[in-house]
Amino acid sequence: MIKLKAAAVMAYLAASGGGAGAQDRPIELGLDAAVSIGLGDNSRTVISIPAQAFRAGFGMTDRVSVEPKFGINIISGDGESVSLYRAEVGLLYHLAAARDRMRSGVYIRPFAGLSGFSTGSDDNDVSDTNGLIGVGLGLKVPLLSRVSSRFEANVAGSFGDGSSTEIGLLAGLSFFTR
């Protein structure tokens, strides 16, 4: 849990350090549906529809934005529970030469964070948290003046007690503050 709180603090600090130039850029708020397919030992496959994670993007320059992202799934019943959680900080680099590249075009997103799980029952609790590092390639497609769809394919590796590799596909909506 301490690792999760540390990741949240790092995401806040990274997002708030944009300087005065970032004040006129819109904030991007988004929800993503996702499929993550685990490869090899210690892997798991997760399908999250309609939403896997909530994200917020903060423009730092015309091409770069910092994006903290967080998701949690909790299933409980008959005295047992399972929790899956993931926190990331990504750095989006917008490749498009478009005038409004934050809302449309191709981007690359390296990211780092934490992922883990916790299971509990009346007589047994198990949990594990691992570091996470990866990269994604995506496309933003404008729908309305302040709304874009977003599609991304990514690959990530977790390291720690249960290291694994996963391939992810995301589809989401982005809402811009201005």
Residue pairs with C-beta under 8 A, 6 or more apart in sequence:
3 114
3 129
4 85
4 87
4 114
4 116
4 129
7 87
7 89
7 113
7 114
8 68
8 70
8 87
10 89
11 68
11 70
11 87
11 89
12 68
14 66
14 68
14 89
15 56
15 58
15 66
15 68
16 58
18 25
18 58
18 59
18 60
18 66
19 60
21 61
22 58
22 59
22 60
25 58
25 59
25 65
25 102
26 59
26 102
26 103
26 146
26 176
26 177
26 178
27 56
27 57
27 58
27 59
27 176
27 177
28 55
28 56
28 57
28 58
28 59
28 65
28 67
28 102
28 174
28 175
28 176
29 54
29 55
29 56
29 57
29 174
29 175
29 176
29 177
30 54
30 55
30 56
30 57
30 150
30 172
30 173
30 174
30 175
31 50
31 51
31 53
31 54
31 55
31 172
31 173
32 51
32 52
32 53
32 55
32 69
32 150
32 170
32 171
32 172
33 48
33 49
33 50
33 51
33 52
33 170
33 171
33 172
34 46
34 47
34 48
34 52
34 53
34 168
34 169
34 170
34 171
35 45
35 46
35 47
35 48
35 168
35 169
36 44
36 45
36 46
36 47
36 52
36 166
36 167
36 168
37 45
37 166
37 167
37 168
38 44
38 45
38 164
38 165
38 166
39 164
39 165
39 166
39 167
40 164
40 165
41 164
42 162
42 163
42 164
43 164
43 165
43 166
44 164
46 52
46 73
46 84
48 71
48 73
51 71
52 71
52 73
52 170
53 69
53 70
53 71
53 86
53 88
54 69
54 70
54 71
55 67
55 68
55 69
55 70
55 172
56 67
56 68
56 69
57 65
57 66
57 67
57 92
57 102
57 174
58 65
58 66
58 67
59 65
59 102
60 66
62 94
62 101
62 102
63 93
63 94
63 101
64 91
64 92
64 93
64 94
65 91
65 92
65 94
65 102
66 89
66 90
66 91
66 92
67 89
67 90
67 91
67 92
67 109
67 111
68 87
68 88
68 89
68 90
69 86
69 87
69 88
69 89
69 90
69 111
69 113
70 85
70 86
70 87
70 88
71 85
71 86
71 87
72 83
72 84
72 85
72 86
73 83
73 84
73 85
74 81
74 82
74 83
75 81
75 82
75 83
76 82
79 121
79 122
80 119
80 120
80 121
80 122
81 118
81 119
81 120
81 121
82 117
82 118
82 119
83 117
83 118
83 119
84 115
84 116
84 117
85 114
85 115
85 116
85 117
85 118
86 113
86 114
86 115
86 116
86 132
87 113
87 114
87 115
88 111
88 112
88 113
88 132
89 111
89 112
89 113
90 109
90 110
90 111
90 136
91 109
91 110
91 111
92 107
92 108
92 109
93 107
93 108
93 109
94 101
94 102
94 105
94 106
94 107
95 105
95 106
95 107
95 108
96 104
96 105
96 106
96 107
97 105
98 104
98 105
102 176
103 140
103 142
103 148
103 174
103 176
104 140
104 141
104 142
104 148
105 139
105 140
106 137
106 138
106 139
107 137
107 138
107 139
107 140
108 135
108 136
108 137
108 138
109 135
109 136
109 137
109 138
109 152
109 154
110 134
110 135
111 132
111 133
111 134
111 135
111 136
111 154
111 156
112 131
112 132
112 133
112 134
113 131
113 132
114 129
114 130
114 131
114 132
115 129
115 130
115 132
115 158
116 127
116 128
116 129
116 130
117 127
117 128
118 125
118 126
118 127
119 125
119 126
119 127
120 126
128 160
128 161
128 162
129 160
130 158
130 159
130 160
130 161
130 162
130 163
131 158
131 159
131 160
132 156
132 157
132 158
132 159
133 156
133 157
133 159
134 154
134 155
134 156
134 157
134 168
135 154
135 155
135 156
136 152
136 153
136 154
136 155
136 168
136 170
137 152
137 153
137 154
138 150
138 151
138 152
138 153
138 154
138 170
139 150
139 151
139 152
140 148
140 149
140 150
140 174
141 148
141 149
141 150
141 151
142 148
143 149
143 173
146 175
146 176
146 177
146 178
147 173
147 174
147 175
147 176
148 173
148 174
148 176
149 171
149 172
149 173
149 174
150 170
150 171
150 172
150 173
150 174
151 170
151 171
151 172
152 168
152 169
152 170
153 167
153 168
153 169
153 170
154 167
154 168
154 169
154 170
155 165
155 166
155 167
155 168
156 165
156 166
156 168
157 163
157 164
157 165
157 166
158 164
158 165
158 166
